[in-house]
Structure formats: structure tokens, C-alpha cells
Amino acid sequence: MASIFLIAVLGEPLRGAELYETIYRLGYSSEGLMVHYNPILAELKRMAGRGEGAHSVLDVGCSHGGGVKALWNMGLNASGIDVSTTAVDMARERQGDNPQSCVGTCWQQASVTALPFADLSFDAIISTDVLEHLDPPDVDTAVAELARVARKWMLLKISNRVESNRMQAIRAPFGNGTFAKEARRQFRRDLPPQLHASVHDADWWIAKFKAVGFVHHRAIHVPSWACCAFVLRKAPRGAVRVWPYPLPREPDGWVFGTNDEA
């Protein structure tokens, strides 16, 4: 009976931190080519020009650390967290430590559901193509944690579509087969069919953040295949009404998350 149980456990697809640690150990993002953060950084620059700038930024899901390094180069104080220890080690090795430009520790392994920072530690939080990877039961906790740590702004890019089965098709850099095959061969574990576990449109996410006091400020324009990205701002205390679904249309006809407010 015990051996049957063990086989069943070993056959369960990886999820959460264990999933991302596994694919990073197989070379996920090791080429350093993912620059999903570029539209977010461009918007931060535009915000500074409008007098909406931030001096301290947390990159949630920092991967190889390129986004944090770019924030340093912009003259901002920035730190990064990632759920994968291997990703954090890669970021530290590639980008180095820059204590005078970090908020606390430059790089930390942590989940968005338990951020290792005090309340209101950062002027802004950025996160690019991360939140759609959350398991559904973790979404509300993650949203509350981001709202707890951010003082003013959130700049978020969240995919609104299922991911193609890349892990079943792309060769793992640190192996001979695909990510799925190498996970099975090296770790005797299966990857899930696709990595996007929480797929929703922008309005759904905006409503989640509105419930914890952050409201839509403006859209960030990205290609349609990269949808969606937006800026949230912290609302004055008592100023937020939580709307029922579906979200109402404003008088000029647009829906939150689909057009600029500015």
C-alpha cells in the first residue's frame, strides 16, 4: 500500500515553488533573453516625467534580475524576489549586489503570498507575467500582500490567455530533451500541461486590486498578444467602492482596464 501511495505522489504534476525551482534548475531563463519588463520600465520613465515617479521599486518575480538592474541604471532603489532559489542565485551572480541601491536585501527567495518586507516598504511594485502563474487559491493572498507592501503604485503585466505547451516542446538548456522530458528523467516528476494557472482578463484582476484599495490609473500599451498591462494607484482611504461583476462602464463608454483614464 505504501509503495502504491508513493507512486501516486510521484505522478502528481509539480506546482507552486517546486514547479518553478525545477524548471529553473533545468535552465529556464538561463539565456537571460526574457525582457518582459521593458514596457513597464518605459511607463515608469513616463510617470517620472509626469511627476508620478517612484524612488523605490520591488520587482516581484525578478527571474534573472535584468529588470532590477535596469531600475538601478534609472537611478532608482530596487530589490527583487523570486519564488525560485535558483532564479535568485542567478540574479545575484549576473547582476551583483548593489547595497546602496537596494531596499534591504537586493535579492531574496520568497513567494508573492508572503513578501518579506514591512508594510509600505516600496513606492511601487512591478510584476511582469507572474500573477497568471499563481494557483487559484493563492490569488487573494497574493493581491493582499502586494497591496500591503506598496505605498503608491503597482505596474503589472498579466497574461490573459493560456500558455502554449512550451514546456512540452522546448529543449531544456540543462538537458537533452524538452523541459517536460527532463523533469521526468532527472526528477521523476511531471510538469503541468501549461504554466498559466490563473487566466483572467484585465477587468477581473483590476477588480481584485480595487477590493484592497488600489484602483486603475491607466493602461500600459503592449502588443495584443502580450495583453494586458496597467498601472494601479493607491486610492485615498474610504474612496474605493467595490463594484459587483460585471464591472460597470464609465459614462464615456470604456471599461476599467481597457482604456487610459488620463
TORVEX-390598 format. One record per residue: residue in one letter; x, y negated, z negated of N, C-alpha, C, O in turn. Coordinates in steps of 0.2 Angstrom, whole numbers, padded with zeros to 4 digits, always signed. Each point is the difference from the previous one (the first is absolute). Layout:
<rodos>
AXYZXYZXYZXYZ...
</rodos>
This chain:
<rodos>
M+0004+0006+0000-0004-0006+0000+0004-0006+0000-0001-0005+0004A+0007+0005-0008+0004-0006+0000+0003-0001+0006+0001-0006+0002S+0001+0011+0002+0004-0001+0006-0005-0003+0005+0002-0004+0005I-0009+0006-0005-0005-0002+0005-0001-0008-0002+0000-0004+0005F+0000+0002-0011-0001-0007-0002+0006-0004+0003-0001-0006+0002L+0007+0009-0003+0006-0004+0002+0000-0001+0008+0002-0005+0002I-0004+0010+0002+0000-0001+0007-0006-0005+0002+0002-0004+0004A-0007+0004-0008-0005-0005+0001+0002-0007-0001-0001-0005+0004V+0005+0004-0009+0003-0007-0002+0005-0002+0005+0000-0006+0003L+0004+0011-0001+0005-0002+0005-0003-0002+0007+0003-0003+0004G-0009+0006-0003-0003-0001+0007-0004-0007+0000-0002-0002+0005E+0001-0001-0011-0003-0006+0000+0004-0006+0004+0006+0000-0002P-0009-0004+0006+0003-0006+0003+0003-0004-0005-0003-0002-0005L+0009-0001+0006+0003-0005-0004-0004-0006+0000-0004-0002+0005R+0004-0002-0011-0004-0006+0000+0004-0005-0005+0004+0002-0004G-0006-0008+0004+0003-0005-0004+0007-0001+0000+0003+0001+0005A+0000-0002-0011+0008-0002+0000+0004+0006+0003+0005-0001+0003E-0008+0007-0005+0004+0006+0003+0000+0001+0007+0005+0002+0003L-0010-0004+0000-0001+0000+0008+0006-0005+0002+0003+0002+0005Y-0003-0008-0007+0004-0005+0003+0008+0001-0002+0004-0002+0004E-0003+0005-0010+0007+0002-0002+0002+0005+0005+0006+0000+0002T-0010+0005+0000+0002+0005+0005+0001-0003+0007+0005+0002+0002I-0009-0006+0000+0001-0002+0007+0006-0005+0000+0004+0000+0005Y-0003-0004-0010+0007-0004+0000+0006+0005-0001+0005-0002+0003R-0006+0007-0006+0006+0004-0001+0001+0004+0007+0006+0002+0001L-0011-0002+0003+0001+0003+0007+0002-0005+0005+0001+0001+0006G+0000-0008-0008+0003-0005+0004-0005-0005+0002+0001-0004+0005Y-0007+0004-0008-0005-0005+0002+0003-0007-0001+0002-0002-0005S-0003-0002+0010+0003-0007+0000+0007-0001-0001+0003-0005-0001S+0001+0011+0002+0007-0001-0001+0004-0004+0006+0005-0002-0001E-0009+0002+0006+0003-0004+0006+0000-0008-0002+0003-0004+0004G-0007+0002-0008-0001-0007-0002-0004-0004+0005+0001-0006+0001L-0005+0009+0003-0003-0003+0006-0007-0003-0002-0002-0004+0004M-0001+0006-0009-0006-0002-0002+0000-0008-0002+0003-0001-0005V-0006-0003+0009+0000-0007-0002-0007-0003+0000-0002-0005+0002H-0003+0009-0005-0007-0001-0001-0001-0007-0003-0005-0003+0000Y+0010+0001-0004-0001-0006-0004+0001-0006+0004-0001-0006-0003N+0003+0006+0009+0002-0006+0004-0006-0005+0000+0001-0006-0001P-0007+0008+0002-0006-0005+0000-0001-0003-0006-0002-0006-0001I+0003+0010-0005-0001-0003-0006+0005-0005-0002-0001-0005-0003L+0008+0006+0005+0005-0005-0002-0001-0006+0005+0001-0006-0003A-0004+0007+0009-0001-0006+0004-0006-0004-0003+0000-0006+0000E-0005+0009-0003-0005-0004-0004+0002-0003-0006-0002-0006-0001L+0007+0009-0003+0003-0003-0006+0003-0007+0002+0000-0005-0003K+0004+0005+0009+0003-0006+0002-0005-0005+0002+0001-0006-0001R-0006+0008+0005-0006-0005+0001-0003-0003-0006-0001-0006+0000M+0000+0011-0005-0003-0003-0006+0004-0005-0004-0002-0005-0002A+0009+0006+0002+0005-0005-0003-0001-0006+0004+0000-0005-0003G-0001+0005+0010-0001-0006+0003-0006-0004-0001-0001-0006+0001R-0004+0010-0004-0006-0003-0002-0001-0002-0007-0005-0002-0002G+0011+0003-0001+0000-0002-0008-0003+0006-0004-0002-0001-0005E+0001+0007+0008-0003+0006-0003+0006+0005-0002-0002+0006-0001G+0008-0008+0000+0005+0004+0000+0001+0004-0007-0004-0002-0005A+0007+0007+0005+0002+0004-0006+0007+0000-0001+0004+0000+0005H-0002+0001-0011+0007+0000-0002+0002+0007-0002+0006+0002+0001S-0010+0002-0003+0001+0007-0002-0004+0005+0003-0007-0002+0000V+0009+0007+0003-0004+0005+0004+0002+0007-0002+0006+0002-0001L-0011+0002+0000+0001+0007-0001-0002+0004+0006-0006-0001+0003D+0010+0005+0000-0001+0004+0006-0002+0007-0003+0004+0004-0002V-0011-0002+0003-0003+0006-0002+0001+0005+0005-0004+0000+0005G+0008+0005-0006+0001+0005+0006+0006-0002+0004-0001-0001+0006C+0006-0001-0009+0006-0003+0003+0004+0004+0005+0004-0002+0004S-0005+0009-0004+0004+0004+0004+0007-0001+0000+0003+0000-0005H+0000-0001+0011+0007-0001+0000+0003-0007-0002+0006-0002+0000G-0011-0002-0002+0002-0007-0003+0001-0006+0004+0002-0005-0002G-0003+0006+0009+0001-0005+0005-0004-0006-0002+0002-0006+0001G-0008+0007-0003-0005-0006-0001+0003-0004-0006+0000-0006+0000V+0002+0009-0005+0003-0003-0006+0006-0004+0002+0001-0006-0002K+0003+0009+0006+0006-0003+0002-0001-0007+0004+0003-0005+0000A-0009+0006+0004-0002-0006+0004-0002-0005-0004+0000-0006+0001L-0004+0008-0006-0002-0005-0005+0005-0004-0004+0000-0006-0001W+0006+0010-0001+0005-0004-0002+0003-0005+0005+0002-0005-0002N-0001+0007+0008+0003-0004+0005-0005-0006+0001+0003-0005+0003M-0009+0005-0005-0005-0006+0001+0001-0004-0007-0003-0005+0000G+0007+0007-0004+0002-0004-0006-0005+0001-0006-0001-0003-0005L-0003+0009+0006-0005+0002-0005+0003+0005-0005+0005+0004+0001N-0008-0004-0007+0002+0005-0005-0005+0006+0002-0006-0001+0000A+0009+0007+0000-0004+0006+0002+0003+0006-0003+0006+0001+0000S-0011+0004-0001+0002+0007-0002-0005+0004+0004-0005-0001+0002G+0007+0008-0002-0003+0005+0003-0002+0006-0004+0005+0002-0004I-0010+0001+0005-0002+0007-0003-0002+0004+0005-0003-0002+0005D+0004+0009-0006-0002+0005+0005-0002+0006-0005+0004+0001-0005V-0009+0003+0008-0002+0006-0004+0006+0005+0000+0000+0005-0004S+0004-0005+0010+0005+0005+0001+0007-0002-0003+0002-0006+0001T+0001+0010-0005+0006-0001-0003+0006-0001+0006+0004-0004+0000T-0005+0009+0005+0005+0000+0005-0001-0007+0004+0005-0003+0002A-0011+0000-0001-0001-0006+0003+0004-0006-0004+0003-0004+0003V-0004+0004-0009+0003-0005-0004+0008+0001+0000+0003-0005+0000D-0001+0011+0000+0008+0001+0000+0002-0003+0007+0005-0003+0000M-0009+0005+0005+0002-0003+0007+0000-0007+0000+0005-0003+0003A-0010+0000-0006+0000-0008+0000+0006-0003-0003+0003-0005+0002R-0002+0008-0008+0006-0003-0004+0007+0001+0004+0004-0004+0000E-0004+0010+0003+0007+0001+0003+0000-0004+0006+0006-0003+0002R-0011+0002+0002+0000-0004+0006+0000-0008-0001+0004-0003+0003Q-0008+0001-0008-0001-0007-0001+0004-0003-0006+0001-0006+0000G+0002+0011-0004+0003-0003-0006-0004-0002-0005-0006-0001+0001D+0009-0001-0007-0003-0004-0005+0001-0007+0000+0006-0002+0002N-0010-0002-0003+0001-0007+0000-0004-0004-0006-0005-0003+0001P+0008+0005-0007-0003-0002-0006-0003-0007+0000-0005-0002-0003Q+0009-0003+0006-0002-0007-0001-0006-0001+0004-0003-0006+0000S+0001+0010+0005-0006-0001+0004-0005+0005-0001-0005+0000+0004C+0005+0004-0009-0005+0005-0002-0004-0002-0006+0002-0005-0004V-0008+0007+0003-0004-0001-0006+0001+0007-0004-0003+0005+0002G+0007-0006-0007+0001+0007-0004+0005+0004+0004+0005-0002+0003T-0007+0008-0003+0004+0005+0004-0002-0001+0008-0005+0000+0002C+0011+0001+0002-0002-0001+0007-0004+0005+0003-0004-0001+0004W+0006+0008-0006-0003+0005+0003-0003+0005-0005+0004+0002-0005Q-0010+0000+0005-0002+0005-0005-0005+0005+0004-0004-0001+0004Q+0005+0007-0007-0005+0006+0002-0006-0001-0004+0000+0000-0006A-0006-0001+0009-0006-0001-0004-0006+0000+0005+0001+0000+0006S-0007+0002-0009-0006+0000+0004-0004-0006+0000+0001-0004-0005V-0004+0002+0010-0005-0006+0000-0005+0001-0006-0003-0005-0002T+0002+0011+0000-0005+0001-0005+0002-0002-0007-0003+0000-0005A+0010-0001+0004+0003-0001-0006+0006-0005+0001+0006+0003-0001L-0007-0009+0003+0006-0004+0001+0004-0002-0006-0003-0002-0005P+0009+0002+0005+0004-0001-0006+0002-0007-0001+0006-0002-0001F-0011-0002+0001+0001-0007-0001-0005-0003-0004-0006+0003-0001A+0007-0008-0003-0004-0004-0004-0006-0003+0004+0001-0001+0006D-0006-0001-0009-0005-0004+0004+0002-0006+0003+0005-0004-0003L-0007+0002+0009+0002-0006+0003+0007-0001+0001+0003-0005+0000S+0001+0010+0002+0007+0000+0001+0002-0003+0006+0006-0002+0001F-0010+0002+0004+0002-0002+0007-0005-0005+0003-0006+0001-0001D+0009-0006+0004-0005-0005+0004-0004+0004+0005-0006-0002+0001A+0009+0007+0003-0003+0003+0005+0002+0007+0000+0005+0002-0002I-0010+0003+0005+0002+0007+0001-0001+0001+0007-0005-0003+0003I+0010+0006+0001-0001+0002+0006+0000+0008+0001+0003+0003-0005S-0007+0000+0009-0001+0007+0001-0002+0001+0007-0005-0002+0003T+0009+0006+0001-0001+0002+0007-0001+0007+0001+0005+0004-0001D-0011-0002+0003-0001+0007+0002+0001+0005-0006+0004+0005+0001V-0006-0007-0006+0001+0004-0006-0007+0002-0003-0001+0006-0002L-0004-0011+0001-0006+0002-0004-0004+0005+0003-0004+0004-0003E+0004-0003+0010-0004+0005+0003+0003+0007-0001-0004+0005+0001H+0010-0004-0004+0003+0006-0002-0003+0002-0007+0002+0006-0002L-0005-0010-0002-0002+0002-0006-0006+0005+0000-0004+0001+0004D+0005+0004-0009-0006+0005-0001-0006-0004-0002+0001-0005-0004P-0007+0006+0006-0006-0004-0001-0001-0001-0008-0002-0006-0002P+0003+0011-0002-0001-0002-0007+0005-0005-0003-0001-0003-0006D+0006+0002+0009+0005-0005-0002-0001-0007+0002+0004-0005-0002V-0008+0004+0007-0001-0007+0003-0002-0005-0005+0004-0005+0000D-0009+0006-0004-0002-0006-0005+0006-0001-0005+0001-0006-0002T+0002+0011+0000+0006-0002-0005+0005-0004+0003+0003-0004-0003A-0001+0006+0009+0005-0003+0004-0002-0008+0001+0004-0004-0001V-0010+0003+0003-0003-0007+0001+0001-0004-0006+0002-0006+0000A-0004+0009-0006+0000-0003-0006+0007-0002-0002+0002-0005-0003E+0003+0010+0004+0007-0002-0001+0003-0005+0004+0003-0005-0003L-0005+0005+0009+0003-0006+0004-0003-0007-0002+0004-0005+0000A-0010+0005-0002-0003-0006-0002+0003-0002-0007+0000-0006-0002R+0002+0011-0002+0003-0002-0007+0006-0003+0001+0002-0005-0004V+0002+0007+0009+0007-0002+0000+0001-0006+0005+0005-0004-0001A-0010+0002+0005+0001-0005+0005-0003-0007-0003-0005+0000-0003R+0009-0005+0003-0002-0007-0003-0005-0003+0005-0005-0003-0002K+0007+0003+0009-0004-0005+0005-0002+0004+0006-0006-0001+0002W+0010+0005+0001-0001+0002+0007+0001+0008+0000+0004+0003-0003M-0007+0000+0008+0001+0006+0003+0000+0000+0007-0004-0003+0003L+0009+0006+0001+0000+0000+0007+0001+0007+0001+0005+0004-0001L-0011-0001+0004+0000+0007+0001-0002+0002+0007-0003-0003+0004K+0007+0008-0002-0002+0004+0007-0002+0007-0002+0004+0004-0002I-0010-0003+0004-0003+0007-0001-0003+0003+0006-0004-0003+0003S+0006+0009-0001-0002+0003+0006-0008+0002-0001-0002+0002-0005N-0002-0003+0010-0007+0001+0000-0001+0007+0004-0006+0001+0002R+0011+0003-0001-0002+0006+0005+0004+0006-0003+0005-0001-0003V-0007+0006+0005+0004+0006-0002+0006+0000+0004+0001-0002+0005E+0004+0005-0008+0007+0001+0003+0000+0006+0005-0003+0005-0002S+0007-0006+0007+0001+0006+0004+0004+0005-0003+0003-0002-0005N-0003+0008+0007+0003+0005-0004+0008+0000+0001+0003+0005+0003R+0000-0011-0005+0007-0001+0002+0004+0005-0004+0005+0003+0003M-0007-0001-0009+0004+0005-0004+0001+0007+0003+0004+0004-0001Q-0010-0003+0005+0000+0007+0004+0004+0000+0006+0001+0005+0004A+0001-0012-0001+0003+0000+0006+0007-0003+0000+0004+0002+0005I-0003-0006-0010+0007-0003+0001+0005+0004-0004-0001+0003-0005R+0007-0003+0008+0006+0004-0003+0002-0004-0006+0001-0006+0000A+0000+0010-0006+0003-0003-0006+0007-0001+0001+0004+0004+0002P-0001-0010-0003+0007-0002+0001+0004+0005-0004+0006+0001+0002F-0008+0001-0008+0004+0004-0004-0002+0008+0000-0001+0003-0005G+0000-0001+0011-0002+0007+0002+0000+0001+0007+0001-0004+0004N-0003+0010-0002+0000+0002+0007-0007+0000+0003-0001+0000+0006G-0004+0000-0010-0007+0000+0002-0004-0006-0002+0003-0005-0002T-0009+0005+0003-0004-0005-0001-0001-0001-0008+0002+0004-0004F-0004-0010+0002-0001-0001-0007-0004+0006-0003+0002+0002-0006A-0008+0000+0009-0004+0005-0003+0004+0006+0000-0001+0004-0006K+0004-0002+0011+0004+0007+0000+0006+0000-0005+0001+0005-0004E+0002-0011+0003+0006+0000-0005-0003-0001-0007+0004+0003-0004A-0009-0006+0003-0003+0000-0007-0002+0008-0002+0001+0002-0006R-0004+0001+0011-0001+0007-0002+0006+0005+0000+0000+0004-0005R+0005-0006+0009+0006+0004+0000+0004-0001-0007+0003+0004-0003Q-0001-0011+0002+0004-0002-0005-0003+0000-0007+0003+0002-0005F-0010-0004+0005-0003+0000-0007-0006+0004-0001-0003+0001-0005R+0002+0003+0010-0006+0005+0000-0006-0003-0002-0004+0002-0004R+0003-0008+0007-0006-0004-0001-0003-0003+0006+0004-0001+0005D-0011+0000-0004-0003-0002+0006-0001-0008-0001-0002-0002-0005L+0003-0001+0010-0002-0007+0001-0008-0001+0001-0003+0005+0003P+0000-0010-0005-0007-0001+0002-0001-0001+0007+0005-0002+0004P-0011+0003-0001-0001-0001+0007+0002-0007+0003+0003-0001+0005Q-0004-0004-0009+0002-0007+0001+0001-0004-0006-0003+0002-0005L+0007-0007+0005+0002-0004-0006-0005-0005-0002+0001-0002-0006H-0005+0000+0010-0005-0006-0002-0006+0004-0004-0004+0002+0003A+0004-0003-0009-0005+0003-0004-0006-0004-0002-0005+0002-0002S+0006-0009+0003-0005-0005-0002-0001-0005+0006+0003-0005+0000V-0007+0007+0005-0001-0003+0006-0006-0004-0001-0006+0002+0000H+0006-0009+0000-0005-0004+0000+0001-0007+0004+0006-0001+0002D-0011-0003+0000+0001-0006+0003+0002-0005-0005+0000+0001-0006A+0002-0007+0009+0002-0006-0004-0005-0002-0005+0002-0001-0006D-0008+0001+0008-0005-0003-0004-0001+0005-0007-0001-0003-0005W+0002+0009+0006+0000+0005-0006+0005-0002-0005-0001-0001-0006W+0007+0000+0009+0006-0001-0004-0001-0007-0004+0002-0001-0005I-0004-0004+0009-0001-0007-0002-0005+0000-0006+0001-0004-0005A-0006+0008+0006-0005+0000-0005+0003+0003-0007-0002-0002-0005K+0006+0007+0006+0003+0003-0006+0004-0005-0004+0000+0000-0006F+0004-0004+0010+0004-0005-0003-0004-0006-0003+0002-0003-0005K-0007+0002+0009-0005-0006-0003-0002+0002-0007-0001-0004-0004A-0001+0011+0003-0002+0002-0006+0005-0001-0006-0002+0000-0006V+0008-0001+0007+0005-0001-0005+0003-0007+0001+0005-0002-0003G-0008-0003+0006+0001-0007+0000+0005-0002+0005+0002-0006+0000F-0001+0009+0006+0003-0002+0005-0004-0001+0007-0003+0005+0001V+0003-0010+0002-0005-0001+0005+0004-0001+0007+0006-0002+0000H-0010+0003+0005+0003-0001+0007+0002-0007+0001-0004-0005-0001H+0010+0004+0003+0003-0007+0002+0000-0001+0007-0002-0005+0003R+0006+0010+0001+0000-0001+0007+0002+0007+0003+0004+0004-0004A-0005-0003+0010+0002+0006+0003+0007-0001+0003+0002-0006+0001I+0002+0011-0001+0007+0000+0003-0001+0004+0007-0002+0006+0000H+0004-0009+0005-0001+0002+0007+0005+0006+0001+0006-0002+0000V-0008+0008+0002+0004+0005+0002-0003+0004+0006-0006-0002+0001P+0009+0005+0003-0003+0004+0005-0006+0004-0002+0000+0003-0006S-0004-0002+0010-0006+0004-0001+0001+0007-0003-0003+0003-0004W+0009+0000+0007+0001+0007-0002+0003+0000-0007+0001+0005-0004A+0001-0011+0001+0004-0001-0006-0005-0002-0006+0002-0002-0005C-0009+0001+0007-0004-0003-0005-0001+0004-0006+0000+0006+0000C+0000-0010-0006-0002-0007+0000+0005-0003-0005+0003+0003-0004A-0003-0010+0004+0005-0003-0005-0004-0007-0002-0003-0003+0004F+0004+0001-0010-0003-0006-0003+0004-0002-0006+0003+0003-0003V-0005-0010+0001+0003-0003-0006-0006+0000-0005-0006-0003+0002L+0007+0004-0008-0005-0001-0005+0003-0005-0005+0006+0000-0001R-0010-0004-0002+0002-0004-0005-0004+0001-0006-0006+0002+0000K+0009-0004-0006-0003+0001-0006-0005-0005-0001+0001-0006+0000A-0007+0008-0002-0006-0005+0000+0000-0003-0007+0002+0003-0005P-0004-0009+0004-0001-0003-0007-0004+0004-0004-0005+0004+0002R+0006-0003-0008-0004+0004-0005-0007-0002+0001-0002-0006-0001G-0002+0011+0001-0008-0001+0001-0002-0002+0007-0006-0001+0000A+0010+0001+0005-0002-0003+0006-0002+0006+0005-0002-0001+0005V+0003+0007-0007-0001+0006+0004-0007+0003-0001-0001+0002-0005R-0003-0001+0011-0006+0004+0000+0002+0006+0003+0003+0000+0006V-0005+0006-0009+0001+0006+0003-0006+0002+0005-0006+0001-0003W+0007-0001+0009-0006+0001+0005-0001+0007+0001+0004+0004-0001P-0011-0002+0001-0001+0007+0002+0002+0002+0007+0001-0005+0004Y+0000+0011-0002+0001+0002+0007-0007+0000+0004-0005+0001-0003P+0005-0003+0009+0006-0002+0004+0002-0008-0002-0005-0003-0002L+0011+0001+0003+0001-0007-0001-0004-0005+0004-0001+0002+0006P-0001-0007-0009-0004-0005+0004+0004-0004+0005+0006-0001-0001R-0009-0001+0006+0003-0005+0004+0000-0007-0002-0005-0002-0003E+0010-0001+0004+0000-0008-0001-0004-0003+0005-0002+0002+0005P+0000-0009-0007-0004-0003+0005+0003-0001+0007-0004+0000+0004D+0010+0000-0003+0003-0001+0006+0000+0007+0004+0003+0000+0006G-0005+0005-0009-0001+0006+0003+0005+0006+0000+0000+0005+0002W+0006-0007-0006+0005+0005-0001+0000+0004-0006-0004-0002-0005V+0007+0008+0005+0000+0004-0006+0006+0000-0004+0006-0001+0004F-0005+0001-0010+0006+0000-0004+0005+0005+0003-0002+0006+0002G+0008-0008+0000+0005+0004+0002+0001+0000+0007+0005+0003+0003T-0009-0006+0001+0000+0001+0007+0002-0007+0004+0001+0000+0005N-0002-0006-0009+0002-0006+0003+0004-0004-0006-0001+0001-0006D+0004-0006+0009+0004-0005-0005-0005-0004-0004-0005-0002+0003E+0006+0001-0009-0004-0005-0004+0003-0007+0001-0004-0005+0000A+0010+0004+0001+0003-0006+0001-0001-0003+0007+0002-0006+0001
</rodos>
